[in-house]
Amino acid sequence: MLVEKDIVILGGGIAGLWLLNRLRSLGFTAVLLEKSTLGNGQTMASQGMIHGGLKYALAGALTGASEAIAGMPAHWLRCLQGQGEVDLRGVQLLSDSYYMWPRSNMRSRLTAFLGSKLVSSKTTEVSAEAVPEFFKGHLQGPLYRLHDIVLDVPSLLHTLGEHCRPHIYRSACKIDHDATGNIRTLVLDNGSRLKASIYLCTAGAGNEELLHTLQPPALAMQKRPLQMVVVKHRQPYPLYVHCLADQFSSTPELTITTHPCQDGSFAWYLGGGLAEAGALVDGPTQIRRARAKLAELFPWCNFADAHFHSFHIDRAEALQADGKRPDRDSVLHSGNVLYCWPTKLTLAPALANTVIEKINELGIRAGSGNDAPISDLQYPGVTRPVWDTL
Ligand SMILES: Cc1cc2nc3c(=O)[nH]c(=O)nc-3n(C[C@H](O)[C@H](O)[C@H](O)COP(=O)(O)OP(=O)(O)OC[C@H]3O[C@@H](n4cnc5c(N)ncnc54)[C@H](O)[C@@H]3O)c2cc1C
């Protein structure tokens, strides 16, 4: 059976789900194919921070990255209130702010930097009364509050998925290309063939394999590895903080977010410099490093009976000449395929705007395909977060 749609999206992370929501609300007959479960790649592994780019500005002057990202927390907040282009009222806000905690040696430099006109509207120094419970009685210098937010990613994926549930399918697909690299059709698990005016590859690290099916294969993607650490413990205080080391860098030495687990406990999720520096070491080494870092930063806490777990994951992005993080979202156009990378969860709305502009430029119009559901394929469901699998 041949099924025709305006648009087919390959990959159900934040990029594909946000795009599906936008495109369907614009009237396109769009469907999404996920080969595993929604969020199974980077999205469920992310820390859920929607940031305004201040941490990038820390590395020096404002960069393209910090400018592209500056308006994003406000943009997402409008969506969370049901006033944006995608309705996120079902999504749980874990924190409406984020803290930045400098080491003693960089405090004076940081205070001067944060006082500069460039960033003063994005941060406030936390008064003694407003210091989060966790730090009370233990702070010897200033703590800064960023106007960034943290989202519960499982509820984000559930909400985006449920909005478009009848148009999301679990299926691998075999790609049938013509001689010029255009996709002719996709052959699905139920044997039907799917044809669209345009195909959007939002498969994260999976885009690499899709790019290799081109003739000649395109080298257009880079992966930057991390080893993240999850800590389940008895600390009663949720913590959202960038711990800044002695030098100015766009990567804090440790970035901590806190996530509710299904068993009622909380997990701290550790990223930042710890995850980057530990990308190539084995799990036990990374866990030793994480324990040592927590003991050094928070000597008033006891992690003796905490449960530590680490795992490797790659950030998948458009290839950069210097191998560093791209400044913004990226789209590569080849024939009737757009290969898409948001670069950050935060930038998914910006990526959708870039893609929609491109689709308009290409003259693809809404409503030409058949919107009937594809039979014999199931909704993929949402991936379980790692802290619920321990
Ligand atoms: C550890 C970590 C922490 C992060 N923290 C943050 C953060 O706090 N804030 C922030 O803004 N950004 C963060 N990021 C970046 C952010 O998570 C990613 O930029 C974003 O999630 C990428 O989304 P995506 O939809 O492009 O890809 P992914 O989330 O990787 O999704 C790709 C999907 O495609 C599917 N797939 C793969 N191949 C195929 C195929 N052939 N057919 C169909 N489906 C396929 C996969 O199963 C997967 O579900 C973090 C990244 C990592 C790795």
The ligand as an SDF file (V2000), in Angstrom:
LIG
                    3D

 53 58  0  0  0  0  0  0  0  0999 V2000
   23.5920   14.5920   28.5590 C   0  0  0  0  0  0  0  0  0  0  0  0
   22.9870   15.7460   27.8050 C   0  0  0  0  0  0  0  0  0  0  0  0
   22.4370   16.8170   28.5300 C   0  0  0  0  0  0  0  0  0  0  0  0
   21.8630   17.8970   27.8340 C   0  0  0  0  0  0  0  0  0  0  0  0
   21.2900   18.8950   28.5640 N   0  0  0  0  0  0  0  0  0  0  0  0
   20.7020   19.9150   27.9070 C   0  0  0  0  0  0  0  0  0  0  0  0
   20.0420   20.9450   28.6340 C   0  0  0  0  0  0  0  0  0  0  0  0
   19.9310   20.9020   29.8640 O   0  0  0  0  0  0  0  0  0  0  0  0
   19.5080   21.9730   27.9310 N   0  0  0  0  0  0  0  0  0  0  0  0
   19.5790   22.0420   26.5790 C   0  0  0  0  0  0  0  0  0  0  0  0
   19.0860   23.0130   26.0140 O   0  0  0  0  0  0  0  0  0  0  0  0
   20.1650   21.0610   25.8500 N   0  0  0  0  0  0  0  0  0  0  0  0
   20.7100   20.0020   26.4710 C   0  0  0  0  0  0  0  0  0  0  0  0
   21.2980   19.0010   25.7590 N   0  0  0  0  0  0  0  0  0  0  0  0
   21.2120   19.0100   24.3020 C   0  0  0  0  0  0  0  0  0  0  0  0
   19.8430   18.4660   23.8730 C   0  0  0  0  0  0  0  0  0  0  0  0
   19.4740   17.3630   24.6660 O   0  0  0  0  0  0  0  0  0  0  0  0
   19.8560   18.0510   22.4000 C   0  0  0  0  0  0  0  0  0  0  0  0
   20.3160   19.1260   21.6030 O   0  0  0  0  0  0  0  0  0  0  0  0
   18.4590   17.6660   21.9070 C   0  0  0  0  0  0  0  0  0  0  0  0
   17.8040   16.8180   22.8160 O   0  0  0  0  0  0  0  0  0  0  0  0
   18.5710   16.9570   20.5470 C   0  0  0  0  0  0  0  0  0  0  0  0
   17.2790   16.5560   20.1890 O   0  0  0  0  0  0  0  0  0  0  0  0
   17.0080   15.7650   18.8430 P   0  0  0  0  0  0  0  0  0  0  0  0
   15.5210   15.6180   18.7510 O   0  0  0  0  0  0  0  0  0  0  0  0
   17.7100   16.4060   17.7040 O   0  0  0  0  0  0  0  0  0  0  0  0
   17.7200   14.3520   19.0050 O   0  0  0  0  0  0  0  0  0  0  0  0
   17.4680   13.1330   20.0110 P   0  0  0  0  0  0  0  0  0  0  0  0
   16.8790   13.5830   21.2780 O   0  0  0  0  0  0  0  0  0  0  0  0
   18.7530   12.4030   20.0640 O   0  0  0  0  0  0  0  0  0  0  0  0
   16.3450   12.2640   19.2990 O   0  0  0  0  0  0  0  0  0  0  0  0
   16.5840   11.4910   18.1550 C   0  0  0  0  0  0  0  0  0  0  0  0
   15.4920   10.4370   18.0500 C   0  0  0  0  0  0  0  0  0  0  0  0
   15.5850    9.8430   16.7640 O   0  0  0  0  0  0  0  0  0  0  0  0
   15.3970    8.4350   16.8820 C   0  0  0  0  0  0  0  0  0  0  0  0
   16.0260    7.8260   15.7080 N   0  0  0  0  0  0  0  0  0  0  0  0
   17.3420    7.6100   15.4580 C   0  0  0  0  0  0  0  0  0  0  0  0
   17.5150    7.0790   14.2230 N   0  0  0  0  0  0  0  0  0  0  0  0
   16.2680    6.9560   13.6720 C   0  0  0  0  0  0  0  0  0  0  0  0
   15.7870    6.4810   12.4230 C   0  0  0  0  0  0  0  0  0  0  0  0
   16.6160    6.0300   11.4660 N   0  0  0  0  0  0  0  0  0  0  0  0
   14.4450    6.4730   12.2120 N   0  0  0  0  0  0  0  0  0  0  0  0
   13.5750    6.9300   13.1720 C   0  0  0  0  0  0  0  0  0  0  0  0
   13.9910    7.3810   14.3770 N   0  0  0  0  0  0  0  0  0  0  0  0
   15.3190    7.4170   14.6220 C   0  0  0  0  0  0  0  0  0  0  0  0
   16.0570    8.0910   18.2200 C   0  0  0  0  0  0  0  0  0  0  0  0
   15.5470    6.8590   18.7320 O   0  0  0  0  0  0  0  0  0  0  0  0
   15.6490    9.2990   19.0690 C   0  0  0  0  0  0  0  0  0  0  0  0
   14.4060    9.0910   19.7080 O   0  0  0  0  0  0  0  0  0  0  0  0
   21.8710   17.9140   26.4260 C   0  0  0  0  0  0  0  0  0  0  0  0
   22.4280   16.8360   25.7100 C   0  0  0  0  0  0  0  0  0  0  0  0
   22.9630   15.7580   26.3870 C   0  0  0  0  0  0  0  0  0  0  0  0
   23.5150   14.5990   25.6050 C   0  0  0  0  0  0  0  0  0  0  0  0
  1  2  1  0
  2  3  1  0
  2 52  2  0
  3  4  2  0
  4  5  1  0
  4 50  1  0
  5  6  2  0
  6  7  1  0
  6 13  1  0
  7  8  2  0
  7  9  1  0
  9 10  1  0
 10 11  2  0
 10 12  1  0
 12 13  2  0
 13 14  1  0
 14 15  1  0
 14 50  1  0
 15 16  1  0
 16 17  1  0
 16 18  1  0
 18 19  1  0
 18 20  1  0
 20 21  1  0
 20 22  1  0
 22 23  1  0
 23 24  1  0
 24 25  2  0
 24 26  1  0
 24 27  1  0
 27 28  1  0
 28 29  2  0
 28 30  1  0
 28 31  1  0
 31 32  1  0
 32 33  1  0
 33 34  1  0
 33 48  1  0
 34 35  1  0
 35 36  1  0
 35 46  1  0
 36 37  1  0
 36 45  1  0
 37 38  2  0
 38 39  1  0
 39 40  1  0
 39 45  2  0
 40 41  1  0
 40 42  2  0
 42 43  1  0
 43 44  2  0
 44 45  1  0
 46 47  1  0
 46 48  1  0
 48 49  1  0
 50 51  2  0
 51 52  1  0
 52 53  1  0
M  END
$$$$
